[in-house]
Protein backbone atom coordinates (compact mmCIF):
# COMPACT_ATOMS: atom_id res chain seq x y z
CA UNK A 1 0.00 0.00 0.00
CA UNK A 2 1.44 3.33 -1.08
CA UNK A 3 1.53 6.12 1.41
CA UNK A 4 1.73 9.71 0.26
CA UNK A 5 3.91 11.91 2.33
CA UNK A 6 2.23 15.09 3.41
CA UNK A 7 4.13 18.33 3.70
CA UNK A 8 2.90 20.61 6.42
CA UNK A 9 2.76 24.15 5.17
CA UNK A 10 4.30 26.85 7.32
CA UNK A 11 1.66 29.19 8.78
CA UNK A 12 1.38 32.44 6.88
CA UNK A 13 3.47 35.16 8.48
CA UNK A 14 2.09 38.58 9.36
CA UNK A 15 3.34 41.39 7.13
CA UNK A 16 4.65 43.85 9.71
CA UNK A 17 5.09 46.55 7.08
CA UNK A 18 1.37 46.69 6.32
CA UNK A 19 -1.61 47.63 8.53
CA UNK A 20 -3.95 44.89 9.68
CA UNK A 21 -6.91 46.52 7.97
CA UNK A 22 -7.47 47.48 4.33
CA UNK A 23 -6.22 51.06 3.99
CA UNK A 24 -8.02 51.68 0.70
CA UNK A 25 -11.33 52.11 2.57
CA UNK A 26 -12.38 54.58 5.26
CA UNK A 27 -13.62 51.79 7.54
CA UNK A 28 -10.29 49.99 7.29
CA UNK A 29 -8.35 53.15 8.05
CA UNK A 30 -10.71 53.93 10.95
CA UNK A 31 -10.11 50.52 12.54
CA UNK A 32 -6.36 51.04 12.14
CA UNK A 33 -6.30 54.52 13.69
CA UNK A 34 -8.82 53.63 16.40
CA UNK A 35 -6.18 51.21 17.61
CA UNK A 36 -3.10 53.43 17.55
CA UNK A 37 -4.91 56.58 18.82
CA UNK A 38 -6.49 54.75 21.76
CA UNK A 39 -5.85 57.06 24.72
CA UNK A 40 -5.20 54.09 27.03
CA UNK A 41 -2.00 53.41 25.08
CA UNK A 42 -0.58 56.71 26.33
CA UNK A 43 -0.50 55.09 29.79
CA UNK A 44 1.82 52.29 28.71
CA UNK A 45 5.25 52.23 30.34
CA UNK A 46 8.56 52.43 28.50
CA UNK A 47 9.14 48.79 29.35
CA UNK A 48 5.89 47.75 27.66
CA UNK A 49 6.76 49.83 24.60
CA UNK A 50 10.26 48.36 24.41
CA UNK A 51 8.89 44.84 24.87
CA UNK A 52 6.52 45.40 21.93
CA UNK A 53 9.40 46.65 19.80
CA UNK A 54 11.56 43.67 20.77
CA UNK A 55 8.80 41.17 19.95
CA UNK A 56 8.36 42.69 16.50
CA UNK A 57 12.12 42.57 15.88
CA UNK A 58 12.23 38.92 16.89
CA UNK A 59 9.19 38.15 14.72
CA UNK A 60 10.88 39.69 11.67
CA UNK A 61 13.81 37.33 12.22
CA UNK A 62 11.47 34.37 12.87
CA UNK A 63 12.88 34.09 16.37
CA UNK A 64 9.78 34.97 18.39
CA UNK A 65 9.23 33.04 21.65
CA UNK A 66 7.52 29.64 21.20
CA UNK A 67 3.75 29.91 21.53
CA UNK A 68 3.55 33.52 20.36
CA UNK A 69 0.08 34.08 18.92
CA UNK A 70 -1.01 36.30 16.04
CA UNK A 71 -3.02 38.45 18.45
CA UNK A 72 0.09 39.09 20.52
CA UNK A 73 1.98 40.17 17.41
CA UNK A 74 -0.86 42.44 16.24
CA UNK A 75 -1.18 43.96 19.72
CA UNK A 76 2.56 44.61 19.80
CA UNK A 77 2.36 46.21 16.37
CA UNK A 78 -0.48 48.51 17.48
CA UNK A 79 1.40 49.51 20.62
CA UNK A 80 4.60 50.08 18.65
CA UNK A 81 2.86 52.26 16.05
CA UNK A 82 1.21 54.34 18.77
CA UNK A 83 4.57 55.39 20.20
CA UNK A 84 7.29 55.06 17.55
CA UNK A 85 7.63 57.28 14.50
CA UNK A 86 6.90 55.42 11.22
CA UNK A 87 9.82 57.07 9.41
CA UNK A 88 12.61 57.25 11.96
CA UNK A 89 11.60 54.42 14.27
CA UNK A 90 12.37 56.68 17.23
CA UNK A 91 10.16 56.75 20.30
CA UNK A 92 7.98 59.88 20.17
CA UNK A 93 7.48 62.16 23.15
CA UNK A 94 4.32 61.30 25.08
CA UNK A 95 2.49 64.61 24.60
CA UNK A 96 3.02 64.59 20.84
CA UNK A 97 1.66 61.10 20.23
CA UNK A 98 -1.75 60.73 18.60
CA UNK A 99 -2.75 58.48 21.51
CA UNK A 100 -2.49 61.60 23.71
CA UNK A 101 -4.75 63.66 21.43
CA UNK A 102 -7.93 62.79 23.33
CA UNK A 103 -6.77 63.56 26.91
CA UNK A 104 -4.71 66.57 25.82
CA UNK A 105 -7.19 67.85 23.26
CA UNK A 106 -10.27 67.51 25.48
CA UNK A 107 -8.69 69.61 28.24
CA UNK A 108 -7.51 72.36 25.90
CA UNK A 109 -10.66 72.44 23.77
CA UNK A 110 -12.84 72.57 26.87
CA UNK A 111 -10.78 75.48 28.19
CA UNK A 112 -10.97 77.34 24.85
CA UNK A 113 -14.76 76.95 24.78
CA UNK A 114 -15.09 78.09 28.40
CA UNK A 115 -12.62 80.97 28.53
CA UNK A 116 -13.25 83.09 25.44
CA UNK A 117 -14.75 86.31 26.81
CA UNK A 118 -11.75 88.39 27.95
CA UNK A 119 -8.49 89.21 26.19
CA UNK A 120 -6.25 87.71 28.93
CA UNK A 121 -8.24 84.46 28.81
CA UNK A 122 -8.02 84.31 25.02
CA UNK A 123 -4.31 85.06 24.91
CA UNK A 124 -3.39 82.52 27.59
CA UNK A 125 -5.43 79.56 26.31
CA UNK A 126 -4.64 80.13 22.65
CA UNK A 127 -0.96 80.25 23.58
CA UNK A 128 -1.23 76.98 25.52
CA UNK A 129 -3.22 75.34 22.72
CA UNK A 130 -0.79 76.39 19.99
CA UNK A 131 2.15 75.24 22.11
CA UNK A 132 0.51 71.81 22.28
CA UNK A 133 -0.28 71.85 18.54
CA UNK A 134 3.28 72.81 17.65
CA UNK A 135 4.57 69.85 19.64
CA UNK A 136 2.10 67.49 17.97
CA UNK A 137 2.94 68.82 14.49
CA UNK A 138 6.67 68.44 15.04
CA UNK A 139 6.30 64.96 16.53
CA UNK A 140 4.15 63.70 13.63
CA UNK A 141 6.02 65.35 10.77
CA UNK A 142 7.60 63.45 7.91
CA UNK A 143 10.79 62.66 9.84
CA UNK A 144 12.83 62.12 6.68
CA UNK A 145 12.73 65.87 6.08
CA UNK A 146 14.90 67.96 8.39
CA UNK A 147 13.68 71.11 10.10
CA UNK A 148 15.74 73.76 11.90
CA UNK A 149 15.14 75.33 15.29
CA UNK A 150 14.52 78.66 13.57
CA UNK A 151 11.78 77.17 11.38
CA UNK A 152 10.13 75.63 14.43
CA UNK A 153 10.25 78.99 16.22
CA UNK A 154 8.78 80.87 13.26
CA UNK A 155 5.93 78.35 12.98
CA UNK A 156 5.19 78.52 16.69
CA UNK A 157 5.20 82.32 16.94
CA UNK A 158 3.21 82.75 13.71
CA UNK A 159 0.47 80.28 14.62
CA UNK A 160 0.12 81.64 18.16
CA UNK A 161 -0.04 85.21 16.86
CA UNK A 162 -2.63 84.20 14.26
CA UNK A 163 -4.84 82.42 16.80
CA UNK A 164 -4.70 85.31 19.28
CA UNK A 165 -5.26 87.96 16.59
CA UNK A 166 -8.26 86.13 15.12
CA UNK A 167 -9.78 85.50 18.57
CA UNK A 168 -9.33 89.05 19.86
CA UNK A 169 -10.38 90.58 16.54
CA UNK A 170 -13.51 88.49 16.15
CA UNK A 171 -14.49 88.94 19.80
CA UNK A 172 -14.52 92.69 19.28
CA UNK A 173 -16.69 92.27 16.17
CA UNK A 174 -19.30 89.96 17.71
CA UNK A 175 -19.93 91.86 20.94
CA UNK A 176 -23.42 92.80 19.74
CA UNK A 177 -24.08 89.45 18.10
CA UNK A 178 -26.05 86.63 19.79
CA UNK A 179 -24.04 84.86 22.54
CA UNK A 180 -23.86 81.68 20.49
CA UNK A 181 -21.90 83.46 17.74
CA UNK A 182 -19.19 84.46 20.23
CA UNK A 183 -18.85 80.81 21.27
CA UNK A 184 -17.74 79.93 17.74
CA UNK A 185 -14.78 82.34 17.78
CA UNK A 186 -12.39 79.75 19.31
CA UNK A 187 -13.06 77.32 16.47
CA UNK A 188 -12.39 79.93 13.79
CA UNK A 189 -9.14 80.84 15.57
CA UNK A 190 -8.06 77.20 15.86
CA UNK A 191 -8.84 76.53 12.18
CA UNK A 192 -6.92 79.63 11.09
CA UNK A 193 -3.95 78.72 13.29
CA UNK A 194 -3.84 75.19 11.83
CA UNK A 195 -3.62 76.69 8.35
CA UNK A 196 -0.51 78.56 9.52
CA UNK A 197 1.08 76.23 12.07
CA UNK A 198 1.21 72.98 10.11
CA UNK A 199 2.64 74.34 6.82
CA UNK A 200 5.20 76.48 8.65
CA UNK A 201 6.28 73.75 11.05
CA UNK A 202 6.81 71.47 8.04
CA UNK A 203 8.11 74.12 5.66
CA UNK A 204 11.34 72.23 4.97
CA UNK A 205 9.23 69.56 3.27
CA UNK A 206 7.72 72.19 0.96
CA UNK A 207 11.09 73.83 0.31
CA UNK A 208 13.17 70.68 -0.23
CA UNK A 209 10.50 68.15 -1.12
CA UNK A 210 9.82 64.78 0.52
CA UNK A 211 10.95 61.33 -0.53
CA UNK A 212 8.59 59.45 -2.81
CA UNK A 213 8.68 55.70 -3.47
CA UNK A 214 7.32 53.07 -5.77
CA UNK A 215 4.90 50.44 -4.43
CA UNK A 216 7.83 48.29 -3.30
CA UNK A 217 9.34 51.04 -1.18
CA UNK A 218 12.19 51.94 -3.52
CA UNK A 219 13.08 55.63 -3.31
CA UNK A 220 12.52 57.56 -6.54
CA UNK A 221 13.44 61.12 -5.54
CA UNK A 222 12.11 64.21 -3.75
CA UNK A 223 8.89 66.03 -4.59
CA UNK A 224 7.66 69.42 -3.38
CA UNK A 225 4.24 68.82 -4.88
CA UNK A 226 3.87 65.62 -2.87
CA UNK A 227 4.75 67.60 0.27
CA UNK A 228 2.08 70.21 -0.48
CA UNK A 229 -0.54 67.51 -1.05
CA UNK A 230 0.35 65.65 2.16
CA UNK A 231 0.42 68.78 4.32
CA UNK A 232 -2.87 70.04 2.85
CA UNK A 233 -4.53 66.77 3.82
CA UNK A 234 -3.13 67.01 7.34
CA UNK A 235 -4.53 70.55 7.71
CA UNK A 236 -7.97 69.36 6.59
CA UNK A 237 -7.82 66.41 8.99
CA UNK A 238 -6.87 68.56 11.97
CA UNK A 239 -9.69 71.04 11.31
CA UNK A 240 -12.16 68.16 10.88
CA UNK A 241 -10.89 66.67 14.15
CA UNK A 242 -11.83 69.79 16.10
CA UNK A 243 -14.97 70.80 14.18
CA UNK A 244 -17.75 68.63 15.68
CA UNK A 245 -16.83 69.35 19.29
CA UNK A 246 -16.19 73.06 18.82
CA UNK A 247 -19.33 73.56 16.70
CA UNK A 248 -21.85 71.33 18.50
CA UNK A 249 -20.81 71.70 22.15
CA UNK A 250 -21.43 75.50 22.14
CA UNK A 251 -25.03 74.80 21.12
CA UNK A 252 -25.41 72.23 23.90
CA UNK A 253 -23.93 74.57 26.52
CA UNK A 254 -26.02 77.51 25.29
CA UNK A 255 -29.17 75.43 25.89
CA UNK A 256 -28.03 73.98 29.22
CA UNK A 257 -26.97 77.30 30.72
CA UNK A 258 -30.55 78.57 30.52
CA UNK A 259 -31.61 76.11 33.22
CA UNK A 260 -31.49 77.28 36.84
CA UNK A 261 -29.77 74.13 38.07
CA UNK A 262 -27.03 74.73 35.53
CA UNK A 263 -26.64 78.34 36.63
CA UNK A 264 -26.08 77.16 40.21
CA UNK A 265 -23.12 74.96 39.24
CA UNK A 266 -21.04 77.36 37.15
CA UNK A 267 -17.88 75.89 38.63
CA UNK A 268 -18.69 72.65 36.77
CA UNK A 269 -19.24 74.27 33.37
CA UNK A 270 -15.65 73.72 32.26
CA UNK A 271 -15.49 70.07 33.47
CA UNK A 272 -18.75 69.41 31.62
CA UNK A 273 -17.34 70.88 28.42
CA UNK A 274 -14.10 68.94 28.85
CA UNK A 275 -16.11 65.72 29.21
CA UNK A 276 -18.19 66.50 26.12
CA UNK A 277 -14.99 67.28 24.18
CA UNK A 278 -13.58 63.94 25.28
CA UNK A 279 -16.62 62.12 23.90
CA UNK A 280 -16.29 63.98 20.59
CA UNK A 281 -12.53 63.48 20.24
CA UNK A 282 -12.68 59.78 21.12
CA UNK A 283 -14.48 59.30 17.81
CA UNK A 284 -13.11 62.22 15.81
CA UNK A 285 -9.37 61.61 16.35
CA UNK A 286 -9.38 58.26 14.50
CA UNK A 287 -12.09 59.48 12.09
CA UNK A 288 -10.11 62.57 11.08
CA UNK A 289 -6.89 60.59 10.72
CA UNK A 290 -8.82 58.20 8.47
CA UNK A 291 -10.02 60.81 5.99
CA UNK A 292 -6.92 60.24 3.87
CA UNK A 293 -4.55 57.24 3.61
CA UNK A 294 -1.39 57.53 5.68
CA UNK A 295 0.53 56.17 2.70
CA UNK A 296 -0.42 58.98 0.38
CA UNK A 297 -0.19 58.58 -3.39
CA UNK A 298 0.24 60.85 -6.40
CA UNK A 299 0.16 60.23 -10.13
CA UNK A 300 3.56 60.55 -11.78
CA UNK A 301 2.05 63.00 -14.27
CA UNK A 302 1.37 65.43 -11.41
CA UNK A 303 4.96 65.47 -10.16
CA UNK A 304 7.55 68.12 -11.01
CA UNK A 305 8.80 67.86 -14.62
CA UNK A 306 12.37 67.10 -13.56
CA UNK A 307 11.27 64.25 -11.29
CA UNK A 308 8.99 62.85 -14.00
CA UNK A 309 11.94 62.77 -16.38
CA UNK A 310 14.16 61.12 -13.78
CA UNK A 311 11.59 58.37 -13.27
CA UNK A 312 11.09 57.86 -17.01
CA UNK A 313 14.83 57.40 -17.47
CA UNK A 314 15.07 54.84 -14.67
CA UNK A 315 14.05 51.19 -14.40
CA UNK A 316 10.72 52.47 -12.94
CA UNK A 317 9.72 54.07 -16.24
CA UNK A 318 6.48 52.05 -16.41
CA UNK A 319 5.02 53.12 -13.04
CA UNK A 320 2.19 55.66 -12.96
CA UNK A 321 1.90 56.29 -9.19
CA UNK A 322 4.31 57.21 -6.41
CA UNK A 323 3.80 56.92 -2.65
CA UNK A 324 4.89 58.90 0.41
CA UNK A 325 4.15 59.35 4.10
CA UNK A 326 1.90 62.41 4.56
CA UNK A 327 2.43 62.62 8.33
CA UNK A 328 -0.42 63.08 10.81
SVG drawing of the C-alpha trace seen along z (x, -y; Angstrom):
<svg xmlns="http://www.w3.org/2000/svg" viewBox="-34 -95 52 97">
<polyline fill="none" stroke="black" stroke-width="0.4" points="0.0,0.0 1.4,-3.3 1.5,-6.1 1.7,-9.7 3.9,-11.9 2.2,-15.1 4.1,-18.3 2.9,-20.6 2.8,-24.1 4.3,-26.8 1.7,-29.2 1.4,-32.4 3.5,-35.2 2.1,-38.6 3.3,-41.4 4.6,-43.8 5.1,-46.6 1.4,-46.7 -1.6,-47.6 -3.9,-44.9 -6.9,-46.5 -7.5,-47.5 -6.2,-51.1 -8.0,-51.7 -11.3,-52.1 -12.4,-54.6 -13.6,-51.8 -10.3,-50.0 -8.3,-53.1 -10.7,-53.9 -10.1,-50.5 -6.4,-51.0 -6.3,-54.5 -8.8,-53.6 -6.2,-51.2 -3.1,-53.4 -4.9,-56.6 -6.5,-54.7 -5.8,-57.1 -5.2,-54.1 -2.0,-53.4 -0.6,-56.7 -0.5,-55.1 1.8,-52.3 5.3,-52.2 8.6,-52.4 9.1,-48.8 5.9,-47.8 6.8,-49.8 10.3,-48.4 8.9,-44.8 6.5,-45.4 9.4,-46.6 11.6,-43.7 8.8,-41.2 8.4,-42.7 12.1,-42.6 12.2,-38.9 9.2,-38.1 10.9,-39.7 13.8,-37.3 11.5,-34.4 12.9,-34.1 9.8,-35.0 9.2,-33.0 7.5,-29.6 3.7,-29.9 3.6,-33.5 0.1,-34.1 -1.0,-36.3 -3.0,-38.4 0.1,-39.1 2.0,-40.2 -0.9,-42.4 -1.2,-44.0 2.6,-44.6 2.4,-46.2 -0.5,-48.5 1.4,-49.5 4.6,-50.1 2.9,-52.3 1.2,-54.3 4.6,-55.4 7.3,-55.1 7.6,-57.3 6.9,-55.4 9.8,-57.1 12.6,-57.3 11.6,-54.4 12.4,-56.7 10.2,-56.7 8.0,-59.9 7.5,-62.2 4.3,-61.3 2.5,-64.6 3.0,-64.6 1.7,-61.1 -1.8,-60.7 -2.7,-58.5 -2.5,-61.6 -4.7,-63.7 -7.9,-62.8 -6.8,-63.6 -4.7,-66.6 -7.2,-67.9 -10.3,-67.5 -8.7,-69.6 -7.5,-72.4 -10.7,-72.4 -12.8,-72.6 -10.8,-75.5 -11.0,-77.3 -14.8,-77.0 -15.1,-78.1 -12.6,-81.0 -13.3,-83.1 -14.7,-86.3 -11.8,-88.4 -8.5,-89.2 -6.2,-87.7 -8.2,-84.5 -8.0,-84.3 -4.3,-85.1 -3.4,-82.5 -5.4,-79.6 -4.6,-80.1 -1.0,-80.3 -1.2,-77.0 -3.2,-75.3 -0.8,-76.4 2.1,-75.2 0.5,-71.8 -0.3,-71.8 3.3,-72.8 4.6,-69.9 2.1,-67.5 2.9,-68.8 6.7,-68.4 6.3,-65.0 4.2,-63.7 6.0,-65.4 7.6,-63.4 10.8,-62.7 12.8,-62.1 12.7,-65.9 14.9,-68.0 13.7,-71.1 15.7,-73.8 15.1,-75.3 14.5,-78.7 11.8,-77.2 10.1,-75.6 10.3,-79.0 8.8,-80.9 5.9,-78.4 5.2,-78.5 5.2,-82.3 3.2,-82.8 0.5,-80.3 0.1,-81.6 0.0,-85.2 -2.6,-84.2 -4.8,-82.4 -4.7,-85.3 -5.3,-88.0 -8.3,-86.1 -9.8,-85.5 -9.3,-89.0 -10.4,-90.6 -13.5,-88.5 -14.5,-88.9 -14.5,-92.7 -16.7,-92.3 -19.3,-90.0 -19.9,-91.9 -23.4,-92.8 -24.1,-89.5 -26.1,-86.6 -24.0,-84.9 -23.9,-81.7 -21.9,-83.5 -19.2,-84.5 -18.8,-80.8 -17.7,-79.9 -14.8,-82.3 -12.4,-79.8 -13.1,-77.3 -12.4,-79.9 -9.1,-80.8 -8.1,-77.2 -8.8,-76.5 -6.9,-79.6 -3.9,-78.7 -3.8,-75.2 -3.6,-76.7 -0.5,-78.6 1.1,-76.2 1.2,-73.0 2.6,-74.3 5.2,-76.5 6.3,-73.7 6.8,-71.5 8.1,-74.1 11.3,-72.2 9.2,-69.6 7.7,-72.2 11.1,-73.8 13.2,-70.7 10.5,-68.1 9.8,-64.8 11.0,-61.3 8.6,-59.5 8.7,-55.7 7.3,-53.1 4.9,-50.4 7.8,-48.3 9.3,-51.0 12.2,-51.9 13.1,-55.6 12.5,-57.6 13.4,-61.1 12.1,-64.2 8.9,-66.0 7.7,-69.4 4.2,-68.8 3.9,-65.6 4.8,-67.6 2.1,-70.2 -0.5,-67.5 0.3,-65.7 0.4,-68.8 -2.9,-70.0 -4.5,-66.8 -3.1,-67.0 -4.5,-70.6 -8.0,-69.4 -7.8,-66.4 -6.9,-68.6 -9.7,-71.0 -12.2,-68.2 -10.9,-66.7 -11.8,-69.8 -15.0,-70.8 -17.8,-68.6 -16.8,-69.4 -16.2,-73.1 -19.3,-73.6 -21.8,-71.3 -20.8,-71.7 -21.4,-75.5 -25.0,-74.8 -25.4,-72.2 -23.9,-74.6 -26.0,-77.5 -29.2,-75.4 -28.0,-74.0 -27.0,-77.3 -30.5,-78.6 -31.6,-76.1 -31.5,-77.3 -29.8,-74.1 -27.0,-74.7 -26.6,-78.3 -26.1,-77.2 -23.1,-75.0 -21.0,-77.4 -17.9,-75.9 -18.7,-72.7 -19.2,-74.3 -15.6,-73.7 -15.5,-70.1 -18.7,-69.4 -17.3,-70.9 -14.1,-68.9 -16.1,-65.7 -18.2,-66.5 -15.0,-67.3 -13.6,-63.9 -16.6,-62.1 -16.3,-64.0 -12.5,-63.5 -12.7,-59.8 -14.5,-59.3 -13.1,-62.2 -9.4,-61.6 -9.4,-58.3 -12.1,-59.5 -10.1,-62.6 -6.9,-60.6 -8.8,-58.2 -10.0,-60.8 -6.9,-60.2 -4.6,-57.2 -1.4,-57.5 0.5,-56.2 -0.4,-59.0 -0.2,-58.6 0.2,-60.8 0.2,-60.2 3.6,-60.6 2.0,-63.0 1.4,-65.4 5.0,-65.5 7.5,-68.1 8.8,-67.9 12.4,-67.1 11.3,-64.2 9.0,-62.9 11.9,-62.8 14.2,-61.1 11.6,-58.4 11.1,-57.9 14.8,-57.4 15.1,-54.8 14.0,-51.2 10.7,-52.5 9.7,-54.1 6.5,-52.0 5.0,-53.1 2.2,-55.7 1.9,-56.3 4.3,-57.2 3.8,-56.9 4.9,-58.9 4.1,-59.4 1.9,-62.4 2.4,-62.6 -0.4,-63.1"/>
</svg>
